[in-house]
Amino acid sequence: MDTMPDTAVTGQPELSVVVPCYNEEAGIAAFWARLCPVMDAIGLTWEVVFVNDGSRDDTVGRISTLTHPGVSKRTIDFSRNFGKEAAITAGLDHARGKASVVIDSDLQHPPETIPLMVTLWQAGAEVVLGKRQSRETDSALRTWFSNRFYSFASKVFEVPIPKDVGDFRLMDHQVVKALGSLRENQRFMKGLFAWVGFRTQIVEFEVAQREHGTSSFNLWRLLNFAVDGITSFTTVPLRLWFYLGSLVSLVSLIYGTIIVVDALLFGSEVPGYPSLAALMCFLGGIQLIGIGVLGEYIGRIYREVKFRPIYIIRELRDE
């Protein structure tokens, strides 16, 4: 089941904290110890929704040991690893608060930023984004790649994607409900968050080093993540290949005309095969790349029309 539950907001907690988890056995207790005092200090009723995204360690077992007076805890245990986008979706689908905060459990998203988010929400903001102040915790290659992606996205995406803004954010229940209506299987949450709109404020935070474990987002996964985002929110790659094909055709026509005229006026010598082979390889490569781009979009259509669920829940526990 992956449809959004029709839960009433009245009488439910003021705030929901959605925590996607993947192999966080070592650090989940430290996260809980940081989160609870911060949430209690806000002075509003709150709940936490943990989503275990098919962890290979005992993350779900450690979550079951976490308790705090007056706080309801909902644990969603996936049948396998469906990815962070699906985990965030499931958490928001089952969040019951009047506002929901999405936060990672590795403490790179500081819980101490949440009170300011809540203050801005109470002042009228419907979305409060957490924006990282720097990328000092990232490698130089990852920083360069991220900057290029945001630069490209700002020019070609249907809606602007805020730079250096990840999943750490607070959203009003109205925003969560709007997101819940978007049930596409291939999910690029940064784009979906931006697409629904609503009144938005930004707060900055400093990203800390991970205290436990390593990030599962290596450069290859980030590259695939970027491809998912590009193919989800723009058809520019298809248009670029149309323009490129038109340009190559025009150049070929001009060159062919020159050859014909030259042959009629001055006669023709037999051309060398190396230049011909090089030209054929170049044009063949262009065609294969174009077919690959087209195939990526067709593949997305193929996956969507099967209407498979975004995630499958093995167990849902309320404590």
JOSUL-V132416 format. One line per field, one symbol per residue. phi: phi as a letter, one per 40 degrees, with the letter a starting at -180 (. if undefined). psi: psi as a letter, one per 40 degrees, with the letter a starting at -180 (. if undefined). burial: + if it has 16 or more other ideal C-beta (glycine too) atoms within 10 Angstrom, else -. A space follows every 10 residues. Layout:
phi: ???
psi: ???
burial: ???
This chain:
phi: .bccccbccd gcdcbbbcbc bafbdcbccc cccccdcccc ccgbcabbbc bccgdcbcdc ccccccbadg bcbbbbbcca cbhcccccdc cccbcbccab bcacccgccc dcccdcccdc ccchccbbcc bccabccccc cccccccccc cccccbccbc bdcgbbccab bcdccccccc ccbcccbbcd ccdcccggcb bbbcaccccc cbgbcccccc cccccccdcc ccbabddccc cccccccccc cccccccccc cccccbgbcc cccdcccccc cccccdcccc cccccccccc cdccccfccc abccabbbb
psi: heihighidh eiidihhhgh hhffddeddd dddddddddd ddeiiiihhh hhgfieafdd dddeehihhe hihhhhhida heiddddddd dddeheieih hhiieeedhh deeddddddd ddeehdhhhh hhdifdeiid dddddddddd dddddeidih hhifhbehih hidddddddd ehfidghgdd ddddddbihh ihiiihhiih dhaiiegidd dddddddddd edeieddddd dddddddddd dddddddddd dddddeihih iidddddddd dddddddddd dddddddddd ddddeefiid ihhdihhh.
burial: -+-+------ -+++++++++ +++++-++-- ++--++--+- -+---+++++ +++++---++ -++--+-+-- ++++++++-- ++++++++++ ++++++++++ ++++++++++ +-++-+++-+ +---++++++ -+-------- -+--++--++ -++---+--- ++-+++++++ +++-++-+++ --+-+-++++ ++++++---+ +-+-+-+--- -+-------- -+--++-+++ ++++--+--- +--------- ---------- ---------- ---------- ---------+ --+------+ ---------+ +-+------
